[in-house]
């Protein structure tokens, strides 16, 4: 049992250690035309993404695929989207527009299964569809008679079935059916109009839309695609709200008040602002949370830094150290996703093979000694057991002995009696604590 316990503790520590390691993130430096690499263990910039021969003047958005194998950066001023290899921290390719060009692209989102991406084109009043298996644009979303009007932002629901697109000039939100790539209509606002709608983000049941012009945040019921009201500011008014982001448990939202230089804290259950984050901001824009909901990183555009918020105290506890690689207009931010490591290999607890029994009569004081000799071979497969246990009963309660795998695979059972039949059950015990089915042999004295 001790060997099993030690092994299990080792596996658990190894597994959870891997699971908790959120290695790095990317920050687009819009004014510096670079992409900063942030080490989330040390909170330091460790360099810039290698752009090679690609032009990334004014990168505006960046996003990892759900499996973390790729990241995409949107460059609005040159109408391009590039692919980053996160293992190399290098741009390795450009999206093939395939006759459907980007036109002032501004934002990207990816379906939860990682197969498709949408990109908003402010200049083209359309939304590009990208097949991520070959990084090729397959066309534009069919507006279905509901045209886009300067689409600036978008987000795909948690279930991957629909996408909301923010139409900045039209003060509207388009609804895309992700399965058919068709706009089915607009979100119904009723008596709660959008005003300079800027960004949208989802929980499983509702969405928040920041209204930059109205200094408020709309609440949308996803079941009805209807605005049900505005977030209650609770005496903490918004000021040109821009980015809205939810913790991974959807209990808390933070909203970047770009014009006010503050970050609002929202209780998602009550749709009410509870406080401002305690700290100094200049022009906060976008945010990203660590997977464990302990910290939030904020791009502060005018201050050229990335403050770090402790989500327990809702206070700024530091900033990302530039480490010789300064931020220049930090804009978008995304973290490499937490991918659970594969489970440890399953060991099939195979029993020992070729079990055979022999009898031997020896002479030793005070008389004749009847000995049962058991021999066997290691189990089938490449995994060698730690040891073997020999029992005298099928219930495996009467332990006769233990033989380790580095010993001779033989067990001598001394001082037996003649005219009896002896039953033996030999099991293999493995390093992960698993025990094989018993191999059975009987030794008959007559």
C-alpha positions as CSV (number, residue, x, y, z in Angstrom):
1,X,0.0,0.0,0.0
2,X,2.8,2.4,0.8
3,X,4.3,1.9,-2.7
4,X,0.9,2.5,-4.3
5,X,0.3,5.7,-2.2
6,X,3.7,7.2,-3.1
7,X,3.2,6.5,-6.7
8,X,-0.3,8.0,-6.8
9,X,0.9,11.2,-5.0
10,X,3.7,11.5,-7.5
11,X,1.3,11.2,-10.5
12,X,-1.2,13.6,-8.9
13,X,1.5,16.3,-8.3
14,X,2.9,15.8,-11.8
15,X,-0.5,16.1,-13.3
16,X,-1.8,19.1,-11.4
17,X,1.5,20.8,-11.8
18,X,1.2,20.6,-15.6
19,X,-2.4,21.6,-15.5
20,X,-1.8,24.8,-13.5
21,X,1.1,26.0,-15.7
22,X,-0.4,28.8,-17.9
23,X,2.8,29.6,-19.7
24,X,2.5,32.8,-21.8
25,X,0.3,35.3,-23.5
26,X,0.5,37.7,-26.4
27,X,-0.1,41.5,-26.4
28,X,-0.5,43.4,-29.6
29,X,1.4,46.7,-29.6
30,X,-0.7,48.7,-31.9
31,X,1.6,51.7,-32.1
32,X,4.8,49.7,-32.0
33,X,3.7,47.2,-34.7
34,X,4.9,44.4,-32.5
35,X,3.5,41.5,-30.5
36,X,4.8,41.2,-27.0
37,X,5.4,37.7,-25.4
38,X,4.5,37.7,-21.7
39,X,5.8,35.0,-19.4
40,X,2.9,34.5,-17.0
41,X,5.1,32.7,-14.4
42,X,7.4,35.7,-14.0
43,X,5.1,38.5,-15.3
44,X,7.9,39.7,-17.6
45,X,8.0,40.4,-21.3
46,X,10.5,37.9,-22.7
47,X,10.6,39.2,-26.3
48,X,8.5,40.0,-29.3
49,X,7.0,37.5,-31.8
50,X,9.3,37.0,-34.8
51,X,7.5,38.5,-37.7
52,X,9.9,37.3,-40.3
53,X,9.2,38.9,-43.7
54,X,5.6,39.7,-42.8
55,X,4.4,43.3,-42.3
56,X,2.4,43.7,-39.1
57,X,2.0,47.4,-39.0
58,X,-0.6,48.2,-36.3
59,X,-1.7,44.7,-35.1
60,X,-5.2,45.2,-33.6
61,X,-6.3,41.7,-32.4
62,X,-4.8,38.4,-31.4
63,X,-6.4,35.1,-30.5
64,X,-5.2,31.5,-29.7
65,X,-7.1,28.5,-31.1
66,X,-8.9,26.5,-28.4
67,X,-6.2,23.8,-28.5
68,X,-3.4,26.3,-28.3
69,X,-1.6,25.0,-31.4
70,X,-2.0,28.3,-33.3
71,X,-2.7,31.9,-32.8
72,X,-3.9,34.5,-35.2
73,X,-3.2,38.2,-35.4
74,X,-5.3,40.8,-37.2
75,X,-3.6,43.7,-38.9
76,X,-6.1,46.3,-39.9
77,X,-3.9,48.8,-41.8
78,X,-2.7,46.3,-44.4
79,X,-5.8,44.2,-44.5
80,X,-4.2,40.9,-43.4
81,X,-4.5,38.1,-40.9
82,X,-1.4,36.1,-40.0
83,X,-0.9,32.7,-38.2
84,X,1.6,32.4,-35.4
85,X,3.2,29.2,-34.4
86,X,3.3,29.4,-30.5
87,X,6.0,26.8,-30.2
88,X,8.3,29.1,-32.2
89,X,6.7,32.5,-31.3
90,X,6.9,33.2,-35.0
91,X,4.5,34.3,-37.7
92,X,4.6,31.4,-40.2
93,X,1.9,32.2,-42.7
94,X,-0.8,34.5,-44.0
95,X,-4.4,33.7,-44.4
96,X,-5.3,33.1,-48.0
97,X,-8.1,35.5,-48.9
98,X,-9.0,33.3,-51.9
99,X,-10.7,36.2,-53.7
100,X,-12.5,37.4,-50.6
101,X,-10.2,40.2,-49.4
102,X,-10.2,41.7,-45.9
103,X,-11.1,45.4,-45.7
104,X,-9.9,47.1,-42.5
105,X,-10.3,43.9,-40.4
106,X,-10.7,44.6,-36.7
107,X,-11.5,41.6,-34.7
108,X,-11.4,37.8,-34.8
109,X,-13.2,35.0,-33.0
110,X,-12.9,31.2,-33.3
111,X,-15.6,28.5,-32.9
112,X,-15.2,26.3,-29.8
113,X,-14.2,23.3,-31.9
114,X,-11.4,25.3,-33.5
115,X,-12.5,24.7,-37.1
116,X,-13.7,28.1,-38.2
117,X,-13.0,31.8,-37.5
118,X,-14.9,35.0,-38.3
119,X,-13.2,38.3,-38.9
120,X,-15.1,41.6,-39.0
121,X,-14.3,44.0,-41.8
122,X,-15.0,47.6,-40.9
123,X,-14.3,48.9,-44.4
124,X,-16.1,46.2,-46.2
125,X,-19.2,46.0,-44.0
126,X,-18.9,42.3,-44.1
127,X,-17.6,39.3,-42.0
128,X,-15.0,36.9,-43.4
129,X,-15.3,33.2,-42.9
130,X,-11.9,31.3,-42.4
131,X,-11.5,27.6,-42.7
132,X,-8.8,27.0,-40.1
133,X,-7.8,23.6,-41.5
134,X,-6.1,25.3,-44.4
135,X,-6.1,29.0,-43.3
136,X,-8.2,30.0,-46.3
137,X,-11.2,32.5,-46.5
138,X,-14.1,30.6,-47.9
139,X,-16.4,33.6,-48.3
140,X,-18.3,36.2,-46.4
141,X,-21.2,35.7,-44.1
142,X,-24.5,35.9,-45.9
143,X,-26.3,38.9,-44.3
144,X,-29.7,37.5,-45.1
145,X,-31.1,40.9,-45.9
146,X,-29.8,42.3,-42.6
147,X,-26.7,44.3,-43.6
148,X,-23.8,45.0,-41.4
149,X,-22.9,48.6,-40.7
150,X,-19.3,49.1,-39.7
151,X,-18.8,45.8,-37.9
152,X,-16.1,46.3,-35.3
153,X,-16.4,43.5,-32.8
154,X,-17.8,40.0,-32.5
155,X,-18.1,37.0,-30.2
156,X,-19.3,33.4,-30.6
157,X,-21.5,31.9,-27.9
158,X,-20.2,29.2,-25.6
159,X,-22.1,26.5,-27.4
160,X,-20.8,27.6,-30.8
161,X,-24.2,28.0,-32.4
162,X,-24.5,31.8,-32.9
163,X,-22.3,34.8,-33.1
164,X,-23.1,38.5,-32.2
165,X,-21.5,41.2,-34.4
166,X,-21.3,44.8,-33.1
167,X,-22.3,47.3,-35.8
168,X,-20.7,50.5,-34.5
169,X,-22.3,52.9,-37.0
170,X,-25.7,51.2,-37.0
171,X,-25.9,50.9,-33.2
172,X,-27.1,47.4,-33.7
173,X,-26.0,43.8,-33.0
174,X,-26.3,41.2,-35.8
175,X,-27.0,37.6,-35.1
176,X,-25.2,35.0,-37.2
177,X,-26.2,31.4,-37.3
178,X,-22.8,29.8,-37.1
179,X,-24.0,26.5,-38.7
180,X,-25.3,28.2,-41.9
181,X,-23.0,31.3,-41.8
182,X,-26.1,33.5,-42.3
183,X,-27.4,36.5,-40.4
184,X,-30.8,35.7,-39.0
185,X,-31.6,39.3,-37.8
186,X,-30.6,41.9,-35.2
187,X,-30.9,41.8,-31.4
188,X,-34.1,43.5,-30.3
189,X,-33.4,46.5,-28.2
190,X,-36.9,47.6,-27.3
191,X,-36.7,50.6,-24.9
192,X,-33.0,50.0,-24.2
193,X,-31.1,51.2,-27.4
194,X,-27.5,50.7,-28.1
195,X,-25.4,53.9,-28.2
196,X,-21.9,53.6,-29.7
197,X,-21.9,49.8,-29.1
198,X,-18.3,48.7,-28.9
199,X,-17.8,45.2,-27.5
200,X,-19.7,42.1,-26.6
201,X,-19.1,39.1,-24.4
202,X,-21.1,36.1,-23.3
203,X,-22.0,33.9,-20.3
204,X,-24.0,30.7,-21.1
205,X,-27.3,32.6,-20.7
206,X,-26.7,36.3,-21.4
207,X,-24.4,38.8,-23.0
208,X,-23.1,42.2,-22.1
209,X,-22.6,44.9,-24.7
210,X,-20.6,48.0,-23.8
211,X,-22.0,51.3,-25.1
212,X,-19.1,53.7,-25.6
213,X,-21.4,56.6,-26.4
214,X,-24.1,56.0,-23.9
215,X,-21.8,55.3,-20.9
216,X,-23.8,52.1,-20.1
217,X,-23.7,48.4,-20.7
218,X,-26.6,46.5,-22.2
219,X,-27.8,43.1,-21.0
220,X,-29.0,40.6,-23.6
221,X,-31.1,37.5,-23.0
222,X,-29.6,34.9,-25.3
223,X,-32.7,32.8,-25.4
224,X,-34.7,35.6,-26.9
225,X,-32.0,37.8,-28.4
226,X,-33.5,40.8,-26.6
227,X,-32.0,43.6,-24.5
228,X,-33.6,43.3,-21.1
229,X,-32.0,46.5,-19.6
230,X,-28.7,48.1,-18.6
231,X,-26.3,47.1,-15.9
232,X,-27.1,49.0,-12.6
233,X,-24.0,51.1,-12.0
234,X,-24.6,51.0,-8.3
235,X,-23.2,54.5,-7.8
236,X,-20.1,53.7,-9.8
237,X,-20.9,55.2,-13.3
238,X,-19.3,53.9,-16.5
239,X,-17.2,56.3,-18.6
240,X,-16.8,55.3,-22.3
241,X,-16.8,51.6,-21.5
242,X,-14.9,49.5,-24.0
243,X,-13.8,46.0,-23.0
244,X,-16.1,43.6,-21.1
245,X,-14.7,40.3,-19.8
246,X,-16.0,37.5,-17.6
247,X,-14.1,35.2,-15.2
248,X,-14.1,31.6,-16.3
249,X,-16.8,30.8,-13.7
250,X,-19.0,33.6,-15.0
251,X,-19.5,35.0,-11.5
252,X,-17.7,38.3,-12.1
253,X,-17.3,40.7,-15.0
254,X,-14.7,43.5,-15.3
255,X,-15.4,46.4,-17.7
256,X,-12.7,48.7,-18.9
257,X,-13.8,52.3,-18.7
258,X,-11.6,53.8,-21.3
259,X,-12.7,57.4,-20.9
260,X,-12.9,57.3,-17.1
261,X,-9.5,55.6,-16.5
262,X,-11.1,53.0,-14.3
263,X,-12.2,49.3,-14.3
264,X,-15.7,48.5,-13.0
265,X,-16.4,45.2,-11.1
266,X,-19.8,43.7,-11.9
267,X,-21.7,41.0,-10.0
268,X,-23.1,38.9,-12.8
269,X,-25.8,37.4,-10.7
270,X,-27.3,40.8,-10.0
271,X,-26.1,42.7,-13.0
272,X,-24.8,45.4,-10.7
273,X,-21.5,47.3,-10.4
274,X,-20.1,46.7,-6.9
275,X,-17.0,48.8,-7.0
276,X,-14.1,50.1,-9.1
277,X,-10.8,48.2,-9.1
278,X,-8.4,49.8,-6.6
279,X,-5.6,51.1,-8.8
280,X,-4.4,53.6,-11.3
281,X,-5.2,53.3,-15.0
282,X,-4.9,55.7,-17.9
283,X,-6.8,54.3,-20.8
284,X,-7.7,50.7,-20.1
285,X,-8.8,48.8,-23.2
286,X,-8.8,45.0,-23.0
287,X,-8.3,42.3,-20.5
288,X,-7.6,38.6,-20.0
289,X,-8.1,36.4,-16.9
290,X,-5.9,33.6,-15.7
291,X,-7.7,30.3,-15.9
292,X,-7.9,30.0,-12.1
293,X,-9.7,33.3,-11.8
294,X,-7.0,34.7,-9.5
295,X,-5.6,37.5,-11.7
296,X,-6.6,39.8,-14.6
297,X,-4.2,41.5,-17.0
298,X,-5.3,44.8,-18.5
299,X,-3.9,46.5,-21.6
300,X,-3.5,50.2,-20.6
301,X,-3.2,51.8,-24.0
302,X,-1.9,55.3,-23.2
303,X,0.2,54.3,-20.2
304,X,2.0,51.7,-22.3
305,X,1.8,49.1,-19.6
306,X,-0.2,46.0,-18.5
307,X,-1.4,46.2,-14.9
308,X,-2.2,43.0,-13.0
309,X,-5.4,42.9,-10.9
310,X,-5.8,40.5,-7.9
311,X,-9.4,39.2,-8.3
312,X,-9.7,38.5,-4.6
313,X,-9.1,42.1,-3.5
314,X,-9.9,43.7,-6.8
315,X,-6.7,45.7,-6.5
316,X,-3.8,46.3,-8.9
317,X,-0.9,44.4,-7.4
318,X,1.7,45.1,-10.1
319,X,2.4,45.5,-13.8
320,X,4.1,43.3,-16.3
321,X,7.8,44.1,-16.4
322,X,8.9,45.2,-19.8
323,X,12.3,43.6,-19.3
324,X,13.9,45.5,-22.1
325,X,11.0,44.9,-24.5
326,X,8.7,47.9,-24.0
327,X,5.0,48.0,-24.7
328,X,4.0,50.6,-27.3
329,X,0.3,51.1,-27.4
330,X,-0.8,47.7,-25.9
331,X,-4.1,46.9,-27.4
332,X,-5.4,43.3,-27.5
333,X,-4.3,40.4,-25.2
334,X,-4.8,36.7,-25.1
335,X,-3.3,33.8,-23.2
336,X,-2.3,30.4,-24.4
337,X,-5.1,28.1,-23.3
338,X,-4.8,25.6,-20.5
339,X,-4.8,22.2,-22.0
340,X,-5.0,19.2,-19.6
341,X,-2.1,16.9,-20.2
342,X,-3.0,13.4,-21.5
343,X,-3.7,10.9,-18.7
344,X,-0.9,8.6,-17.6
345,X,-0.7,5.5,-19.8
346,X,-3.1,2.8,-18.7
347,X,-1.2,-0.3,-17.5
348,X,-3.1,-3.5,-18.2
349,X,-2.6,-5.5,-15.1
350,X,-1.7,-8.8,-16.8
351,X,-1.2,-11.9,-14.7
352,X,2.0,-14.0,-14.6
353,X,2.2,-16.7,-17.3
354,X,3.4,-20.3,-17.5
355,X,2.7,-21.0,-13.9
356,X,3.7,-24.6,-12.9
357,X,4.0,-26.5,-9.7
358,X,6.6,-29.2,-8.6
359,X,7.0,-31.4,-5.6
360,X,10.2,-32.1,-3.8
361,X,11.0,-34.3,-0.8
362,X,14.0,-33.4,1.2
363,X,15.6,-34.5,4.5
364,X,16.1,-32.0,7.2
365,X,15.9,-32.1,11.0
366,X,13.7,-33.3,12.5
367,X,12.7,-35.4,9.5
368,X,11.3,-35.5,6.0
369,X,10.5,-32.0,4.5
370,X,7.8,-31.9,1.8
371,X,8.3,-28.8,-0.5
372,X,6.0,-27.3,-3.1
373,X,8.0,-25.4,-5.8
374,X,6.2,-22.8,-7.9
375,X,7.7,-21.3,-11.1
376,X,6.3,-18.7,-13.5
377,X,7.2,-16.2,-16.2
378,X,6.5,-12.5,-16.4
379,X,3.2,-11.3,-17.8
380,X,2.6,-10.6,-21.4
381,X,3.5,-7.0,-22.4
382,X,6.3,-4.5,-21.9
383,X,5.4,-3.4,-18.4
384,X,7.1,-5.4,-15.7
385,X,5.4,-5.7,-12.3
386,X,7.0,-4.5,-9.1
387,X,6.5,-7.8,-7.4
388,X,4.4,-10.9,-7.2
389,X,2.3,-12.1,-4.3
390,X,1.6,-15.8,-3.7
391,X,-1.6,-16.8,-1.9
392,X,-3.0,-20.1,-0.6
393,X,-6.6,-19.2,-1.2
394,X,-8.8,-17.9,-4.0
395,X,-10.0,-15.0,-1.8
396,X,-6.4,-13.8,-1.6
397,X,-6.4,-13.5,2.1
398,X,-3.7,-16.1,3.1
399,X,-0.4,-14.6,1.9
400,X,2.3,-17.2,1.5
401,X,5.1,-15.0,0.2
402,X,6.3,-12.1,-2.0
403,X,8.8,-12.4,-4.9
404,X,10.2,-9.2,-6.4
405,X,10.6,-8.9,-10.2
406,X,14.4,-8.6,-10.0
407,X,14.5,-12.0,-8.1
408,X,14.3,-15.5,-9.5
409,X,10.7,-16.1,-10.3
410,X,10.3,-19.1,-8.0
411,X,8.7,-19.7,-4.7
412,X,9.4,-22.6,-2.3
413,X,6.7,-23.5,0.1
414,X,8.4,-25.7,2.8
415,X,7.0,-28.1,5.4
416,X,3.9,-29.2,3.5
417,X,2.1,-32.5,4.3
418,X,1.7,-35.6,2.1
419,X,-1.7,-36.8,0.8
420,X,-3.0,-33.3,0.4
421,X,-3.8,-31.0,-2.5
422,X,-2.5,-27.5,-2.3
423,X,-4.0,-24.5,-4.2
424,X,-1.9,-21.5,-5.1
425,X,-2.9,-18.1,-6.6
426,X,-0.1,-15.8,-7.9
427,X,-0.9,-12.1,-8.7
428,X,1.3,-9.4,-10.3
429,X,1.4,-6.0,-8.6
430,X,2.3,-3.0,-10.7
431,X,3.9,0.4,-10.0
432,X,0.5,2.2,-10.2
433,X,-1.0,-0.1,-7.6
434,X,-3.0,-2.2,-9.9
435,X,-3.2,-5.9,-9.2
436,X,-3.7,-8.6,-11.8
437,X,-6.1,-11.4,-11.9
438,X,-4.6,-14.5,-10.2
439,X,-2.8,-17.2,-12.0
440,X,-3.9,-20.6,-10.5
441,X,-2.0,-23.8,-10.0
442,X,-2.5,-26.8,-7.7
443,X,0.1,-29.2,-6.4
444,X,-1.2,-32.7,-5.5
445,X,0.6,-35.1,-3.1
446,X,-0.5,-38.7,-3.4
